[in-house]
Amino acid sequence: MGNFIEDIKKILEAAVHAPSGENCQPWRFEIRDGEIRIFNLPERDQSLYNYGQMASYVAHGALIENILIASSAFGYRARTNLFPQENDPQSLKS
């Protein structure tokens, strides 16, 4: 493992290569307590194909998969906890 902050930046650089409809990247990250928290941003994906945020959730799945792969490549063990904040269905955490 290298410098944790630099590794997180590289992991997120790999993560954002995930496909999203019209490359809208409908997510926001927060780094807290050694965790990458991912938040859905519905206002960033206004595509007609994004009915009920389903296309955004597919994009988030690809994003999370990239995080899992990149984390492993940097020697970290990643866990995924979908919708960890019951009162905020837009939150995802990886």
N, C-alpha and C positions, 0 to 999 in steps of 0.2 A: 504494500500500500504506500502511496505517495502522500503528498500534501492533501489533506482532506478537502479543503476549499477548492483547490485546483481540480481534484478528482470530481467533485460535485459539478463544477462548471463543465468538465468534459462529458460527464454522464448526461447532463442536460443538453449539451450540444448534439449528442447522438440522439437523444430523445426527440428533439424537435424535427428530426428528419422523418418522423412518422407522417404518413399521408393523412390529410384532412381535406374535406370537400372544398374545392376552390382555394386550397392552401390557407384557409382562414385561421388555422391553429387556435381553436376556441378554448384555450386554457391559460391559466396563470399559475405560477409556482410560488411557494413560500418554503424557505428552508428554516427549520426550527428543530432544535434538540436532536440533530443528526438525522432528521427526516426530511424527505421531499414531500411537500403537500401540494396536491394538484387541485385546482378549482376550475370547474366548467364555467365558461363565459358565454351564455346563450346569445347575448347581443352580438357576438363576433361571428356567429354562423346563422345568417338569415336566408340561406339557400332554400329553395322550394323542396329540395330533396331531404331536408333535415326535419322531417315531420316528427313532432314530439321529442326532439333532441336525439333521436335514434342515430342519425349520422354522426353527431358529435360524440356520442358514447362509443361508437365504433372507432372513431379517431382516437379517443382516449385509450381504448384498448390497445391500439397500435403504439401509442405513446408509452404506456405502461410496459408493454413488451420490450420496447427499446431500452427503457430504464433498467429492466431486469437483466437484459443481456449485457448492457454496458457496465452495470454494477458488478456483475460477475467477472467481467474482463478486467476490472480494476481491483478485484480481490474482496469485494464486499458481498455480503449476503443481504438480499433485498426481500422484503415481505410486502404483500399488497393487502390493504384493508379498504374495501369499497364502501363508500358512504359512511365513514366513521362518525360523523356528526349527525345524529338522527334528525336534528332540527334544521339541518342544512343539506338538502339532497344534492346540491351542486358541488359538494366537497368530495374529493377523492384523495387518497393518500398512498404513496408508494415509498 
